[in-house]
Structure formats: C-alpha cells, structure tokens
Amino acid sequence: MDAEIRKILAGNGVFSKRSIMVRSFFGGVAWGVGSVIGATLLIALLLAILSTLNNIPFLGNIATSISQTINQSISRPKTGP
C-alpha cells in the first residue's frame, strides 16, 4: 500500500521534500498576509460602525469611550523590549 502511494505522489511531482517545503512556506506566507488583511478590514469596519453610532444617544457614549480607548492605545509610546 505504501509503495502505491509513493508511486502516485512521485508521478504527480509532489513527493520531493524541497517541493513540499516550498509549497508549505508560500502557503504559510499567504495565510499570514490574508490574516493581516482580514484583521485590518475587520477593524476598519468596526471603527466605521462605531463612528456612526455616535448619533444614537445611549450607544454614542459607549462608542465614544471605545474609540477614545483605541486612540489612546495607538498613540501611547511603546515601552520595554
């Protein structure tokens, strides 16, 4: 059974260790870049929604508080290593 699997994989050109490592590396890079882009879009959407909630009396105070907290954490200088 193992010999059959090796034969199939070798025939497709995916059995070489180098090929597997290169594909895994680029797959990881693509996953990381996609995660960063997705998180950026999600945060931008959240901030856009929070900015529209300022017109609603009760939620406006909460949205303003969250927005101020985010702005303070972004503008605060980083300390430590």
Backbone as a chain_set.jsonl record, in Angstrom:
{"seq": "MDAEIRKILAGNGVFSKRSIMVRSFFGGVAWGVGSVIGATLLIALLLAILSTLNNIPFLGNIATSISQTINQSISRPKTGP", "coords": {"N": [[0.832, -1.199, 0.0], [1.916, 1.261, 0.831], [3.889, 1.602, -1.075], [2.357, 1.99, -3.353], [1.172, 4.47, -2.834], [3.444, 6.101, -2.715], [4.244, 5.877, -5.359], [2.137, 7.099, -6.728], [2.281, 9.726, -5.674], [4.876, 10.444, -6.474], [4.554, 10.391, -9.207], [2.92, 12.585, -9.593], [4.599, 14.635, -9.002], [4.865, 15.796, -6.473], [6.25, 14.721, -4.392], [8.828, 15.306, -3.641], [10.95, 16.5, -1.069], [11.836, 19.109, -1.017], [10.011, 20.419, -2.689], [7.673, 20.1, -1.212], [8.351, 21.578, 1.083], [8.73, 24.16, 0.011], [6.193, 24.709, -1.024], [4.717, 24.618, 1.356], [5.891, 26.737, 2.76], [5.233, 29.024, 1.161], [2.485, 28.768, 1.286], [2.066, 29.26, 4.006], [2.963, 31.904, 4.163], [1.076, 33.16, 2.529], [-1.213, 32.651, 4.031], [-0.646, 34.127, 6.344], [-0.471, 36.782, 5.334], [-3.058, 37.063, 4.359], [-4.471, 36.885, 6.764], [-3.645, 39.228, 8.086], [-4.607, 41.213, 6.339], [-7.349, 40.636, 6.464], [-7.867, 41.11, 9.225], [-7.29, 43.829, 9.332], [-9.285, 44.904, 7.657], [-11.526, 44.128, 9.144], [-11.204, 45.588, 11.538], [-11.294, 48.18, 10.495], [-13.928, 48.218, 9.563], [-15.286, 47.897, 11.988], [-14.55, 50.287, 13.303], [-15.746, 52.111, 11.553], [-18.438, 51.513, 11.935], [-18.65, 52.16, 14.652], [-18.226, 54.904, 14.52], [-20.561, 55.769, 13.309], [-22.388, 55.243, 15.259], [-22.303, 57.279, 17.062], [-24.358, 59.061, 16.833], [-26.533, 57.965, 18.071], [-28.083, 58.201, 21.16], [-27.635, 56.566, 23.669], [-25.853, 54.503, 22.826], [-23.942, 56.033, 21.658], [-22.315, 57.164, 23.639], [-20.97, 54.916, 24.596], [-19.69, 54.077, 22.273], [-18.029, 56.28, 21.805], [-16.386, 56.14, 24.038], [-15.07, 53.676, 23.599], [-13.783, 54.281, 21.199], [-12.076, 56.367, 22.032], [-10.44, 54.951, 23.806], [-9.179, 53.169, 22.039], [-7.805, 55.008, 20.413], [-6.08, 56.156, 22.316], [-4.498, 53.955, 23.016], [-3.225, 53.494, 20.622], [-1.762, 55.852, 20.197], [-0.076, 55.897, 22.36], [3.281, 55.788, 23.446], [5.443, 53.029, 22.886], [6.822, 50.969, 25.385], [9.568, 49.22, 26.831], [11.091, 46.033, 25.801]], "CA": [[0.0, 0.0, 0.0], [2.8, 2.406, 0.921], [4.566, 1.732, -2.364], [1.394, 2.56, -4.3], [1.024, 5.891, -2.511], [4.679, 6.755, -3.158], [4.245, 5.903, -6.82], [1.16, 8.119, -7.144], [2.819, 11.04, -5.331], [6.035, 10.706, -7.319], [4.04, 10.644, -10.551], [2.346, 13.935, -9.619], [5.653, 15.608, -8.773], [4.745, 16.459, -5.175], [6.858, 13.903, -3.359], [10.137, 15.808, -3.245], [10.907, 17.257, 0.187], [12.0, 20.528, -1.328], [8.737, 20.899, -3.224], [6.725, 20.181, -0.095], [8.759, 22.689, 1.947], [8.48, 25.426, -0.687], [4.732, 24.929, -1.046], [4.274, 24.913, 2.724], [6.349, 28.081, 3.092], [4.405, 30.021, 0.483], [1.134, 28.656, 1.838], [2.087, 29.963, 5.287], [3.066, 33.346, 3.892], [-0.234, 33.598, 2.02], [-2.157, 32.615, 5.154], [-0.317, 35.256, 7.211], [-0.86, 38.029, 4.667], [-4.518, 37.089, 4.35], [-4.933, 37.172, 8.125], [-3.405, 40.647, 8.361], [-5.558, 41.993, 5.531], [-8.677, 40.413, 7.031], [-7.975, 41.809, 10.507], [-7.328, 45.262, 9.038], [-10.626, 45.224, 7.16], [-12.471, 43.965, 10.243], [-11.047, 46.734, 12.442], [-11.801, 49.36, 9.788], [-15.39, 48.122, 9.581], [-15.714, 48.155, 13.363], [-14.423, 51.722, 13.566], [-16.763, 52.811, 10.765], [-19.725, 51.317, 12.628], [-18.604, 52.941, 15.892], [-18.359, 56.336, 14.225], [-21.963, 56.076, 13.0], [-23.191, 55.086, 16.467], [-22.237, 58.489, 17.884], [-25.629, 59.781, 16.721], [-27.519, 57.317, 18.932], [-27.755, 58.714, 22.497], [-27.039, 55.625, 24.633], [-24.719, 53.817, 22.218], [-22.931, 57.024, 21.304], [-21.36, 57.289, 24.747], [-20.162, 53.697, 24.615], [-18.836, 54.104, 21.081], [-17.016, 57.306, 22.022], [-15.444, 55.603, 25.019], [-14.255, 52.658, 22.93], [-12.95, 54.971, 20.221], [-11.025, 57.068, 22.763], [-9.517, 53.934, 24.317], [-8.375, 52.702, 20.912], [-6.899, 56.086, 20.011], [-5.05, 56.296, 23.343], [-3.57, 52.826, 22.945], [-2.439, 53.642, 19.401], [-0.849, 56.983, 20.302], [0.814, 55.729, 23.504], [4.59, 55.265, 23.026], [5.717, 51.686, 23.376], [7.929, 50.867, 26.328], [10.057, 47.844, 27.006], [11.786, 45.431, 24.657]], "C": [[0.868, 1.251, 0.0], [3.52, 2.65, -0.408], [3.639, 2.339, -3.41], [1.231, 4.057, -4.082], [2.254, 6.659, -2.976], [4.713, 6.893, -4.68], [3.303, 6.997, -7.341], [1.713, 9.515, -6.882], [4.016, 11.401, -6.199], [5.594, 11.021, -8.746], [3.459, 12.035, -10.688], [3.389, 15.017, -9.376], [5.58, 16.335, -7.452], [5.463, 15.71, -4.063], [8.194, 14.453, -2.893], [10.001, 16.669, -1.985], [11.009, 18.753, -0.066], [10.687, 21.127, -1.825], [7.708, 21.073, -2.107], [7.065, 21.373, 0.801], [8.472, 24.042, 1.302], [6.982, 25.724, -0.717], [4.196, 25.272, 0.335], [4.676, 26.331, 3.133], [5.451, 29.133, 2.46], [2.948, 29.952, 0.932], [1.029, 29.377, 3.171], [2.164, 31.467, 5.118], [1.72, 33.884, 3.419], [-1.263, 33.633, 3.142], [-1.907, 33.815, 6.07], [-0.745, 36.586, 6.617], [-2.386, 38.151, 4.642], [-5.094, 37.407, 5.716], [-4.777, 38.644, 8.463], [-4.395, 41.515, 7.599], [-6.972, 41.852, 6.099], [-8.877, 41.144, 8.343], [-8.054, 43.318, 10.295], [-8.709, 45.687, 8.558], [-11.663, 45.129, 8.274], [-12.404, 45.146, 11.208], [-11.566, 48.011, 11.787], [-13.328, 49.37, 9.783], [-15.942, 48.424, 10.968], [-15.641, 49.644, 13.682], [-15.441, 52.537, 12.776], [-18.138, 52.694, 11.433], [-19.758, 52.143, 13.905], [-18.764, 54.433, 15.618], [-19.797, 56.702, 13.874], [-22.846, 55.966, 14.239], [-23.154, 56.319, 17.365], [-23.538, 59.282, 17.845], [-26.718, 59.181, 17.594], [-27.155, 57.647, 20.384], [-27.041, 57.712, 23.414], [-25.784, 54.967, 24.068], [-23.602, 54.778, 21.84], [-21.877, 57.183, 22.379], [-20.429, 56.083, 24.805], [-19.185, 53.705, 23.436], [-17.722, 55.129, 21.236], [-15.956, 56.818, 22.992], [-14.513, 54.569, 24.389], [-13.296, 53.311, 21.951], [-11.802, 55.713, 20.902], [-9.988, 56.091, 23.306], [-8.605, 53.419, 23.212], [-7.368, 53.766, 20.503], [-5.774, 56.286, 21.02], [-4.031, 55.163, 23.254], [-2.71, 52.9, 21.689], [-1.395, 54.735, 19.567], [0.136, 56.855, 21.457], [2.158, 55.178, 23.013], [4.839, 53.901, 23.657], [6.923, 51.721, 24.301], [8.344, 49.413, 26.44], [10.7, 47.318, 25.757], [10.944, 45.209, 23.45]], "O": [[0.597, 2.197, -0.74], [3.727, 3.797, -0.802], [4.08, 3.115, -4.258], [1.16, 4.823, -5.043], [2.135, 7.735, -3.561], [5.16, 7.909, -5.211], [3.637, 7.723, -8.277], [1.634, 10.39, -7.744], [4.153, 12.552, -6.614], [6.216, 11.846, -9.415], [3.495, 12.616, -11.772], [3.091, 16.202, -9.528], [6.179, 17.401, -7.312], [5.289, 16.046, -2.892], [8.651, 14.079, -1.812], [9.065, 17.459, -1.853], [10.347, 19.555, 0.593], [10.306, 22.224, -1.416], [6.973, 22.06, -2.066], [6.169, 22.098, 1.231], [8.02, 24.967, 1.976], [6.559, 26.853, -0.467], [3.319, 26.125, 0.468], [3.901, 27.041, 3.774], [4.963, 30.031, 3.146], [2.257, 30.97, 0.955], [0.024, 30.033, 3.447], [1.509, 32.217, 5.842], [1.279, 34.944, 3.864], [-2.092, 34.542, 3.199], [-2.857, 34.451, 6.525], [-1.317, 37.425, 7.314], [-2.93, 39.229, 4.88], [-6.093, 38.119, 5.821], [-5.671, 39.246, 9.059], [-4.96, 42.453, 8.161], [-7.705, 42.836, 6.202], [-9.933, 41.738, 8.566], [-8.796, 44.008, 10.994], [-9.241, 46.706, 8.998], [-12.576, 45.951, 8.345], [-13.439, 45.648, 11.646], [-12.204, 48.832, 12.445], [-13.946, 50.416, 9.979], [-16.945, 49.123, 11.106], [-16.57, 50.201, 14.267], [-15.946, 53.544, 13.271], [-18.899, 53.66, 11.483], [-20.775, 52.762, 14.216], [-19.379, 55.146, 16.412], [-20.215, 57.835, 14.115], [-23.937, 56.534, 14.271], [-23.906, 56.39, 18.337], [-23.792, 60.092, 18.736], [-27.735, 59.832, 17.835], [-26.024, 57.396, 20.799], [-25.94, 57.997, 23.888], [-24.764, 54.884, 24.753], [-22.445, 54.375, 21.718], [-20.69, 57.321, 22.083], [-19.23, 56.23, 25.039], [-18.008, 53.38, 23.587], [-16.587, 54.871, 20.837], [-14.765, 57.055, 22.791], [-13.305, 54.591, 24.624], [-12.126, 52.936, 21.88], [-10.675, 55.693, 20.407], [-8.79, 56.372, 23.269], [-7.403, 53.252, 23.419], [-6.2, 53.455, 20.271], [-4.637, 56.556, 20.633], [-2.831, 55.394, 23.401], [-1.578, 52.417, 21.69], [-0.257, 54.571, 19.127], [1.092, 57.626, 21.534], [2.184, 54.213, 22.25], [4.487, 53.658, 24.811], [7.911, 52.407, 24.037], [7.561, 48.5, 26.175], [10.849, 48.036, 24.769], [11.435, 44.709, 22.438]]}, "num_chains": 1, "name": "protein.A"}
